[in-house]
């Protein structure tokens, strides 16, 4: 009897202490981690889309651009109480497009895609890749501009699919799953944009 | 003092985890595509190993024998999650390239192995020395494997020379999983030859 009480006590105590410790550390690092994800994943993808709209720039200008895009972060409150994050892309100082992030099921986990929509027409202006854990040399090629450029200036309203599934998107050779995941993510964003277009427009300050 | 030194140095050569005990193969094969990844993984594992050895040894008289493995796992998992959060906060690009293998340190057999085989029978100081030695030995082995695979596989050594290409001819095969097995096998063979000569 005594023995089992000791067993329960020791294990519970260790678990309790480690739980408290991790909770504290989580509070301490949460903000830094969120900033990192924003800075190293989301912003570069937005900057890619910005460059397809406004033309490419030098490496130095790109750094300044990424810095500036941090200020273009907006949140939209949804009916279910959650928030939707989006970024505003300006052309000649005026809000021109917004970007939404969604993810598809890739070969190595979730594949996050930032999709840019023109505010007026809802046309796709371009995409950028956020989270990527695909096979190096195959699936990771969805990051290359030759693949991404297929999604710039696409008219609104169509559902995207790779050619194998009857769509119009050229998949990357040997990486059909990754290419499909990109389409899946974009389609989700298209749906979200359609649903919230009016409120996004107001929130982006146009 | 002499025994402390002995506990520390045995992990560096005589019982170096990867080459002599052939433990911890999963991270060794999966993440050593570059020197930086190998070193990062090694340092993370060393931190967990020293921390868990310290606690397991300090608590060895309190933890009942029947639930010891459960206690060890809770302790190890706590350290691993700490490492994961700290790495995400302060070494973001490294944590991106190590990915799932950081959380997987929980089931790394070196760490539970040292807790079970050493820390629970020895005092706090020898346990720290043991953990530190084993961890550094593991780090050295991973760095060596990573450096070989990076240098021959892609011709670079990113951590030291940046993007500079050192060897024009590269065997991309070494960057993939089968290449990892072959490189590790050759290193093991070399280690055995050296070991026999002694």
Contacts between the chains, C-beta under 8 A, distances in Angstrom:
chain1	res1	chain2	res2	distance
A	3	B	64	6.7
A	3	B	66	7.8
A	6	B	64	5.5
A	7	B	64	4.8
A	7	B	66	5.9
A	7	B	67	4.8
A	10	B	62	5.9
A	10	B	63	5.8
A	10	B	64	6.2
A	10	B	67	6.9
A	10	B	71	6.7
A	11	B	67	5.2
A	11	B	70	5.9
A	11	B	71	5.9
A	11	B	74	7.3
A	14	B	59	7.7
A	14	B	71	5.4
A	14	B	74	5.2
A	14	B	75	6.6
A	15	B	74	5.4
A	18	B	74	5.7
A	18	B	75	7.0
A	18	B	77	7.5
A	18	B	78	3.8
A	21	B	78	6.4
A	21	B	82	7.6
A	22	B	78	6.2
A	22	B	81	5.5
A	22	B	82	7.1
A	22	B	85	8.0
A	25	B	81	8.0
A	25	B	82	5.9
A	25	B	85	5.6
A	25	B	86	7.8
A	26	B	85	6.4
A	29	B	85	4.7
A	29	B	86	6.7
A	29	B	88	7.1
A	29	B	89	4.1
A	32	B	89	4.0
A	32	B	90	7.3
A	33	B	85	7.1
A	33	B	88	4.7
A	33	B	89	5.2
A	36	B	88	6.7
A	36	B	89	6.9
A	36	B	92	4.2
A	40	B	92	5.5
A	40	B	93	6.9
A	40	B	96	7.7
A	133	B	99	6.2
A	136	B	175	7.4
A	137	B	172	7.9
